[in-house]
Amino acid sequence: MSHHIVEVKNLRFAYPDGTCALKDISFRITHGESVAVVGENGAGKSTLLLHLNGYLMSGNGNIRIGDYPLTKETLKEVRRTVGMVFQDPDDQLFMPTVYDDVAFGPLNLSLPPEEVDIRVNNALSTVGALHLKSRPPYRLSGGEKRAVSIA
């Protein structure tokens, strides 16, 4: 396995209207390291994060997630390990139960039901929300919604 869990080299991106959002961004994140991406509105934070999970692929620069270079061919593998949490949990939680919401991603990776169940229970346990798995998301507090979104 690569020493760096995320490595970005010379990433550049401009929107179709010509607005430059990322200019020669390079960094590495090692296992166990915590990183915050901060900046003013329009600084390119969301654009950068959308590149890290392959929602945007500029073709300018290189991104590695663990052992995988981020390419169209490796996108499915990368998305097995990289997720995204929305700023407002209400924009993310839409299924009838917490369990269904957390299972949505693994089910879309065509994982077998037994594996989905293991992943959902592990994810909810990790964020201290296993006891919420049968509840509808609209009945959760703000903090509970945030935890479930992270799961």
C-alpha positions in Angstrom: 0.0 0.0 0.0 1.1 3.5 -0.7 2.5 5.5 2.2 0.3 8.4 1.2 -3.5 7.9 1.3 -4.0 10.9 -0.9 -1.5 12.5 -3.3 -2.3 15.4 -5.6 0.2 16.7 -8.1 -0.1 19.9 -10.2 -3.9 19.7 -10.3 -5.5 22.4 -12.5 -9.1 23.0 -13.3 -11.1 25.7 -15.1 -14.9 25.8 -15.5 -16.4 26.0 -19.0 -16.8 29.8 -18.6 -13.0 30.1 -18.1 -13.1 30.6 -14.4 -9.9 29.1 -12.9 -10.8 27.1 -9.8 -7.6 25.2 -9.2 -4.1 26.2 -10.2 -1.2 23.8 -9.7 -2.5 22.3 -6.5 -0.1 19.7 -4.9 -0.2 18.0 -1.5 0.0 14.7 0.2 -2.0 13.3 3.1 -0.5 10.4 5.1 -2.3 7.7 7.0 -3.6 9.0 10.3 -3.1 12.6 9.4 -6.1 15.1 9.8 -6.4 17.8 7.2 -8.8 20.8 6.9 -9.5 22.5 3.6 -10.3 26.1 4.4 -10.7 29.2 2.3 -13.1 32.0 1.2 -16.2 31.4 -0.9 -15.2 30.5 -4.4 -11.7 29.6 -3.5 -12.0 26.1 -5.0 -12.5 23.9 -1.9 -15.6 22.1 -3.2 -14.0 21.8 -6.7 -10.9 20.1 -5.1 -13.0 17.7 -3.1 -15.1 16.8 -6.2 -11.9 15.9 -7.9 -10.8 13.6 -5.1 -13.8 11.3 -5.5 -13.9 11.6 -9.3 -17.0 13.6 -9.7 -14.9 16.1 -11.6 -11.9 14.9 -13.7 -10.0 17.7 -15.3 -7.2 15.6 -16.9 -4.8 18.2 -15.8 -2.6 16.9 -13.0 -2.5 13.6 -11.1 -4.4 12.3 -8.2 -3.7 9.0 -6.3 -6.0 7.6 -3.7 -4.1 4.9 -1.8 -2.7 2.6 -4.4 -4.9 3.8 -7.2 -4.3 6.6 -9.7 -7.6 8.3 -10.2 -8.6 7.5 -13.8 -11.9 6.5 -15.5 -10.6 2.9 -15.2 -10.1 3.0 -11.4 -13.0 5.2 -10.5 -15.1 2.3 -9.1 -12.3 1.2 -6.8 -11.6 4.7 -5.6 -15.3 5.3 -4.9 -15.3 2.2 -2.7 -13.0 4.2 -0.3 -13.8 7.9 -0.8 -17.2 9.4 0.2 -18.6 12.8 0.5 -20.7 14.4 3.2 -22.9 17.3 2.3 -22.8 20.5 4.3 -26.5 20.2 5.1 -27.4 16.6 6.2 -31.0 17.2 5.1 -29.7 17.3 1.5 -28.1 13.9 1.9 -30.6 11.9 3.9 -33.6 10.8 1.8 -34.4 7.2 2.5 -37.1 5.9 4.9 -34.7 4.7 7.6 -31.2 5.5 8.7 -30.2 1.9 7.7 -31.5 2.4 4.2 -29.6 5.7 3.9 -26.3 4.3 5.0 -26.8 1.2 2.8 -27.5 3.3 -0.3 -23.8 3.6 -1.3 -22.7 0.0 -0.8 -25.8 -1.2 -2.6 -24.9 1.0 -5.6 -21.5 -0.7 -5.6 -23.4 -4.0 -6.2 -22.1 -5.5 -3.0 -23.8 -8.7 -1.7 -26.5 -8.0 1.0 -24.4 -9.7 3.7 -21.5 -7.3 3.0 -23.8 -4.3 2.9 -25.2 -5.3 6.3 -21.7 -5.6 7.8 -20.6 -2.2 6.3 -23.7 -0.4 7.5 -23.5 -1.8 11.0 -19.7 -1.0 11.2 -20.2 2.5 9.9 -23.1 3.3 12.3 -21.1 1.8 15.2 -18.0 3.9 14.3 -20.0 7.2 14.6 -22.0 6.0 17.6 -25.3 5.8 15.8 -26.1 2.1 15.6 -29.0 2.6 17.9 -30.6 4.9 15.3 -30.6 2.5 12.4 -34.4 1.8 12.4 -35.4 5.5 12.8 -36.5 7.8 10.0 -33.9 10.5 9.3 -36.5 13.3 9.7 -36.9 12.3 13.4 -33.1 12.8 14.2 -31.5 15.7 15.9 -29.0 17.9 13.9 -26.1 16.1 15.5 -27.6 12.7 14.9 -28.1 13.6 11.2 -24.5 14.7 10.9 -23.3 11.5 12.4 -25.5 9.4 10.1 -24.3 11.5 7.1 -20.7 10.6 8.0 -21.5 6.9 8.4 
